[in-house]
């Protein structure tokens, strides 16, 4: 089965959200900023469609709301 790799950019400023220095599943990751309570940091998502692999700067509690921006 062929992997579908996505490339993401900001819809407003058109800046790429791809992060070449944080590889996940062998491809550049998608970097977003997150906030949970008083913690802020980066969240890196796999760019492979359907993959749930991530790298987070802090532990994200299960079933908690997190702001993504």
Secondary structure, DSSP 8 states (H G I E B T S, - for coil): ----B---B-TTT--B-EEEEEEETTEEEEEEEEEETTEEEEEEE-SBTT---EEESS---TT---EE-
